[in-house]
Amino acid sequence: MYKEESYNIISKNCLNIIKNNSPEKSINIISKMKVGNNNIGNEDALKIYKSFSNSIVDYDSKLYCNNISQYKNKVRVKLEKATKAANK
């Protein structure tokens, strides 16, 4: 089991990576992160990416107030790109 502090640090790092990089690059970076002696790997990197799906596109209430499907489509496209990157 990992300490709660370690989990918080990893979570913050992953969120920062996801917000500042493309889906493909995010998967690549996260998959190479070490937890203990092992890399996270593509499969778990994708799980992490999906767990932060509410943060991968910043929600602007003025921009999306009349078109929530536009926001959902942007999220869906990023998730599809991340999935493709993880399955390479």
URCOR-V833978 format. One record per residue. SS is DSSP state (alpha for helix, beta for strand, coil for the rest). NEAR is the number of other ideal C-beta (glycine too) atoms within 10 Angstrom. Layout:
SS|NEAR, SS|NEAR
//
This chain:
coil|5, coil|10, coil|8, alpha|8, alpha|8, alpha|12, alpha|12, alpha|10, alpha|12, alpha|17, alpha|13, alpha|10, alpha|13, alpha|21, alpha|15, alpha|11, alpha|20, alpha|24, alpha|13, alpha|10, coil|14, coil|13, alpha|21, alpha|15, alpha|14, alpha|26, alpha|27, alpha|17, alpha|17, alpha|26, alpha|19, alpha|12, coil|17, beta|9, beta|13, coil|7, coil|5, beta|9, beta|14, coil|20, coil|15, alpha|18, alpha|11, alpha|16, alpha|24, alpha|23, alpha|13, alpha|22, alpha|25, alpha|13, alpha|13, coil|15, alpha|14, alpha|8, alpha|13, coil|19, coil|19, coil|9, coil|12, coil|9, alpha|7, alpha|6, alpha|11, alpha|15, coil|9, coil|7, coil|10, alpha|10, alpha|9, alpha|11, alpha|17, alpha|12, alpha|12, alpha|15, alpha|15, alpha|13, alpha|13, alpha|19, alpha|17, alpha|11, alpha|16, alpha|26, alpha|14, alpha|13, alpha|20, alpha|22, coil|10, coil|8
//
